[in-house]
Amino acid sequence: MQLKKLLLLTAGIMAAASVHAQATWPAQPIKLVVGYSPGGPVDTSARTFAKYLSDELKQSVVVENRTGASGMIAAESVSRATPDGYTLNFVASPTLTITPIVQKKPMDHDKDFSYIGNIVDYTNVLVVNNDVPVKSVQELVEYAKKNPNAVTFGSAGVGASNHLSAELLKQKTGTEMLHVPYRGNSPAMVDVIGGKITFMFDITSTAKNYIDSGKVRALAVTSRERNAGLPDVPSMIEAGVDDYAVTGWYALIGPAELPADVVNRLHDALKSITSNADFVKNMKNGGYTIDLSDGEELKARVKREYAMWDEVIEKGNILKK
């Protein structure tokens, strides 16, 4: 009987300690892991977000860059971290929806992570060289069909999101266009401007200056709705490509089995941050759209987009070329 009482007392003390630890979370600085280099769009957005998250949680949030494998190194390190809420991943959508397919490292989307919520969306824009005789997506498609293999498009590399955006366009319109991979978006844009390649998809926030200065011509954005930064540019659906909707996003995830109260506290912080006027303005100026979701909605989105890109990659024999 004494042993039974002792065991019950011990269990009670441990449970109370656990509740107290969770109730006082966060009691130490939080590490926000980013899978891309300092100064890039993901890193810049993560550092902005970290400041607001720190204010919300009344605790330091330290950004740590763990680059490589299009964000996979960072994501994998977070998946192996202790699920205590002190190691999180500010993740860009390709890391969960494209890179695992391209690198043949499938993820178990149900077991590898805790999904906290989506934060912002971003969209790509299709831009063409000014000397190409097309003023719309349909004209580009017709031009490609009349000039097989004469139309080329650039990307940040094989399997990059803008590569697959163009592959999706090819598949939905039945056109042949030649892919020219680059080591990043910037050199590809240089060659669009210079006329070495016909077109590319680029993030609206970085392409806007080239569009506004007349260095390239914008034909359509990839989101279902028009982009606030380019209000005169139609969506791909408006431009006549049925059911074409590609939107990138940044979200917050953590290791699997994060305590429910930590997930809830973090999601409450997301709700507060994404309704903060200064944060919204900051993101809008960067070309982003606030799109808050909860963890289940985010996980469903990851699975849906993973399946879509898997089909595009398989149909295009992209990894077999």
N, C-alpha and C positions, 0 to 999 in steps of 0.2 A: 504493500500500500504506500509506504514511504517513497519507494522508487517511482511509482506511478505519479505521485504528487510532484516529485522532483522533475520528472519528464514534462508534465503539464506546465509547471512553473517555467521551465527552460523554454518550452515552445512559446509560452506567452510573452516572455522577455524578448525572444527573437522576433516575434511578430510585431511587438510594440516598437522594437528598434527599427524594423523595416518600414513600418508606417511613419515613424518619426523621420527616417532618412528621406523617404519620398516626399513627406510634407515639407521638408526644408530644402528640397531641390529647387534651384541649383545652389549648392553650397561651395562650389569652386568654379574656376573658369571653364568655359565650354570651348571645345576645339571644333571649328567649322572647316572641314576639309573641302578643298576645291581641286578638281582634276585638271585644271588648265593653268597656263603660265601667268605670272603677274602682269597686269596691264591690259590683258585681253578683255573682251566683253563679259565673259563669265566671271572672271576674277573681280572686275570692277563692280559688277552687280552684287557679287557676294560680299564685298567689303562694305558697300552701301547698306545692304541688308543686315550685316553683322552689327553695324552701329545701332540700328533701330532695335534689333533683337536684344542687344545688350541693355538698351534703355528699358525695354519691356520687362526683362527678367531681373534687372538690377544686379547684373553679374557680367564680368568680362567675357567677351566672345572673341576668340583669337582665330584668325584665318590662317590655315596652313595649306600651302600649295604642294600637291603631290601629283606631278605631271606625268603624262605618258599614256599610251594606248587609248587615246581619245576619252580620257576620264576613267577608264576601267581600273587603273592602278589605285586611284583614290577610292572608288566605289568598293573595290574588293577589300581594301584596308579597313574601311568602315564596317563592312559586313562581318569582319573578324573581331571588331572591337567589343569590349565589355558593354553589354546593353544597360548602361546606367544613365544615359542621357548626356554624357559629357563628351561624346564624339559623334558628330553629325556630318552629313554630306550635303552641301549645296550643289545639286546635280543638274546638268543640262540633259535634255531629253535624249539626244543621240546615244549617250552613255548607256541608257537602259533599253532603248528601242532599236538601235542600229548596230552599234559596236559589237555587242555579243554575237550577233549573226555574222558580221564581217570577219571577226577574229576567231569564230568558231569556238566561243566560250559561252555556251548557253547558260543563262541564269535561271534559277528557280524563283520566279517572281513572287511566289507565295511564301517562301521560306528564307530568302536571303536578306530581306530588309523589313524594317518597319516604315510604313508610308505615313508621313505626317501631313503633307498637303502641297498642292501646287501654289506658286506665288505669282508668276507673270508668264505671259506668252510673248513670243516674237514671231515675225513672219518674214519670209523671203520675198524678193521682188525679181522678176525676170527682166533683165536689161540687155539691150542689143547695141551693137556698134551703129553709130549714126549713119554710116554709108550703106547699111543693109536696107534694101528697098521694101521694108515692111513697117506698118504702123500699128499692127494688132497681132494678137496671138494667132488668130485664124490665118492672117496673111503669112506669118512665120511658118505655120504648118503647111500651107499651100506652096510656099517657096521651097520648103524642104522636100516636098513630094515631087516638085518639078525639077529640083536639083539634087538628086540623091547623092549622099555622102559629101555634098559641098557645104552643108551646114554643120558647124562645129560648136561645141559648148565646153566651157572650162569649169573646173571645180577645185575644191581644196584637197582632192585626192580620191582614189577609188574607195567607194563606200561612204564618202562624206555625205552629209545630209543634202547639200546642194547638188551633188552628183545624182543621188537617188531622186531628187525633185525633178531633174531633167529626164531621168529614166522613166519616171511615172508619166510625164508628159508624152514621151515617145510611145509608151504602151497604150495610153488612153486615146491617142490620135493616130496610131498606126504609121508613124513616120520613122525614117532612119536618120539619125544624127550622130556625128562622130564625137566621142568623149575625149577630151584632152585634160588629163589630170595635172594639177600643179601642187607645189608645196605651200598651200595656203590660198586664201581668197584674194589677197592683195596682188600677187603677180598675175593671177587670172584676170582681174579687173584691168590691170595695165594692158593686157593683150586684147581685151574687148575694146578698150578705148583706141588702141593702136590698129585695130582691124585684123589682128592675127587669128582671132577666133570670132565666131558670130555672136554668141551670147553666153550668159551665165545667170545663175540664180545667186543673189547675195542678200545678206541681212539688210533689211530696210534702213536701219540706223546708220550703217556704214555706206550704203549705196546712195543715200539721199543727197549728199554733197555733190556726187558725180552727176546725179540726175538734175538737181537744181542748177548746176553750173553748165548744163547742156553737153557734158562730155559723153553721156550715153543716153539712150532712150528707154524709158520704162514702159513695159507692155502690160504687166499684170502683177498683182501680189498673190501669194499662195494661200492666204487665209480665206475663210468663207465670207468674211465681211471686209470692206475696204479698210486700209490702215489710216489712222488719224494723221500720221506724218506725211502721207501721200494721198490726200483725199480725192485727187483727180484721176488716180490710177485704178482701173477696175480690178475686181477679184478674178481669178482664173475661171470661176464658174460664170461670172458675168461676161467674160471674154469668150465663152462658148465651149469650155472644156468641162463636160458634165462630171459632177461629183468629185472635182479636184479640190481637196482641202488639205493643206500641209501647214501645220503650225508647230513651231518649236516652243519649248518652255523651260523654265527653271523651277525646281521644287526642292523641298526639304525632306530628306530621308535619314534613317538611322539604322543601327544594327537590328536584326530580328529580335523579337521578344523584349522590346522596350516596355517598361511598366506603363500600363494604361493611363495612369494619372500624369506621367511625364509627357506622353503623347498628347493628352488633352491640354495640358498646360502649354505645350509648344503650339498646338493649333489655335488656342486662344490668343497666343502672342501673334500668330500669323494674321488672325482676324483683325487685331488691333493695328498691326503694322500696315496692312493693305487698305485700311480705311484712314490712315494718316495722310493728310493732304500734302505734306512735304514729301513723303515717300512716293506717293502717287505722281506728283509733279516730277520728281527726280527720275522715276522710271519712264514716264511719258517722254521726257526730254531725251532719254536714251533709246527711244523707239519701241518701248515695251508697253504691253497692255496688262493691267491687273486682272488676274483670273484665279481667284481663290477657290480651292477645292479641299475636301477632307481626304483622309488617307485612303478610304475605300474607293472614292471616285478617282483618285490618282492611280491606284493600283489597276483599276479597270481600264484607265486610259493607256497605261503602260502596256498592258496585255493586248489591247486593241491595236495600238500603233506598231508593236512588235510583230504582230501577225500580218499587218499590212506591208511592212517593209520586208518581211521574210518572203512574202509572195512576189513583191517587186524584184527582189534579188534573185529569187529562183527563176522567175519568168524571163529575166534578162540575162540569165547565165553569167551574172557579174563576177562571181567568185571562180568561175571556170575559164575565164578569158585570160 
